[in-house]
Amino acid sequence: MKLLDILTELKKDMKYIEKELYKSVETDQKLLAETSLHLLKAGGKRLRPVFVLLGGKFGTYDIEVLKHIAVPLELIHSSSLVHDDVIDNAKTRRGQLTVKSKWDNRIAMYTGDYIYARAMLMITELPNPLIHQTMAKAMVQMTIGEMEQIRDFFNTDQSIRNYLLRIRRKTALLIAISCQLGAVAAGASSDICRRLYSYGYNVGMAFQIQDDLLDLRGTEKQLGKPPGSDMLQGNITIPVIYALQDEKIRADLLQLIANIRDQNDIGSVRAAVGMIKESAGMTKAEELADRYMNKALDALEGLPDIKTKKNLRDIAHFVVKRSY
């Protein structure tokens, strides 16, 4: 089941948002134009713009207003990916060479900065200070989340709480404000905006947990990168944390992770992935994702009973059950 199959009525507007995304990073600087479009043209789920448009359905829907939120939020997400790939030394993303691999680290860092700056410039077209404040606060939290991830590289003693705080900042907040700000820009009531924020936050948490599961169980073709890439880069995710709680495999798994850290050993990555997939860590992570999904569905109760409400329910299920 593909995301846009659920939301056929948004296809026209999403096509428009896609054009606006490309348009937003246009520049006479040829190299910067090429590098900025590189990741955008590789595609992606465009989950954040979809949520902005759906949030707008709960008020006065105007694509010309909503684009000033949908495009910047996707640009902010994209700029963070360009920077992440430098930090993680990632060679591929979405089946394509990363900006840092095709060019170099310096070009990638300035490309990420440029995309982020274009997002900030576009959001100034909307006069509502709440939109600017909400987005700025989320960006601060995202940066803290990135720093915490670096701090916890290869930290096999980190707690579940630390992991959840990190993904809250890195992933869930941006999805939460996508739902919220679409409604704010459309003039929806504060109660609707609050419920949509809660929905988006919990969907975002479920989305990241599912991403962490897919990194272990997906194929390179599905993921656009080798399975176990998170571990190779030092990211200890929730299935790994749960697997490490099993005393029967803990010592062996710790040794494999140490090999990955010290020797960048691909064989140890494969062995660790196989061990974790056979452990209870996968099931426990799936159950946690389900709990967040159910919280997201609960947040929808009390919203107006329009078709968009069903769309949001369907997306929550899609996020947890997806295979890509």
DAKA-V634346 format. One record per backbone hydrogen bond with DSSP energy under -0.5 kcal/mol. CO is the residue of the C=O (numbers start at 1). NH is the residue of the N-H. If there is no record, write none. Layout:
# DAKA-V634346
CO:NH
CO:NH
This chain:
# DAKA-V634346
2:5
2:6
3:6
3:7
5:8
7:10
8:11
10:14
11:15
12:16
13:17
14:18
15:19
16:20
17:21
18:22
19:23
20:24
21:25
22:25
23:26
28:30
29:33
30:34
31:35
32:36
33:37
34:38
35:39
36:40
37:41
38:42
39:42
40:43
46:50
47:51
48:52
49:53
50:54
51:55
52:56
53:57
54:57
55:58
56:59
59:61
62:65
62:66
63:67
65:68
66:69
66:70
67:71
69:73
70:74
71:75
72:76
73:77
74:78
75:79
76:80
77:81
78:82
79:83
80:84
81:85
82:86
83:86
83:87
84:88
85:89
85:90
86:89
91:98
93:96
96:93
98:102
99:103
104:108
105:109
106:110
107:111
108:112
109:113
110:114
111:115
112:116
113:117
114:118
115:119
116:120
117:121
118:122
119:123
120:124
121:124
122:125
123:126
128:131
128:132
129:133
130:134
131:135
132:136
133:137
134:138
135:139
136:140
137:141
138:142
139:143
140:144
141:145
142:146
143:147
144:148
145:149
146:150
147:151
148:152
150:153
152:155
154:156
155:158
159:163
160:164
161:165
162:166
163:167
164:168
165:169
166:170
167:171
167:172
168:173
171:175
172:176
173:177
174:178
175:179
176:180
177:181
178:182
179:183
180:184
181:185
182:186
183:188
184:187
186:60
189:193
190:194
191:195
192:196
193:197
194:198
195:199
196:200
197:201
198:202
199:203
200:204
201:205
202:206
203:207
204:208
205:209
206:210
207:211
208:212
209:213
210:214
211:215
213:216
213:217
214:218
215:228
219:223
220:224
223:94
224:95
226:229
228:232
229:233
230:235
231:234
234:154
234:236
235:237
237:240
237:241
238:242
239:243
240:244
242:245
243:246
245:247
246:249
246:250
247:251
249:253
250:254
251:255
252:256
253:257
254:258
255:259
256:260
257:261
258:262
259:263
259:265
260:264
264:266
265:269
266:270
267:271
268:272
269:273
270:274
271:275
272:276
273:277
274:278
276:279
276:282
279:282
280:284
281:285
282:286
283:287
284:288
285:289
286:290
287:291
288:292
289:293
290:294
291:295
292:296
293:297
294:298
295:299
296:300
297:300
297:301
298:301
300:303
304:306
306:309
306:310
307:310
307:311
308:312
309:313
310:314
311:315
312:316
313:317
314:318
315:319
316:320
317:321
318:322
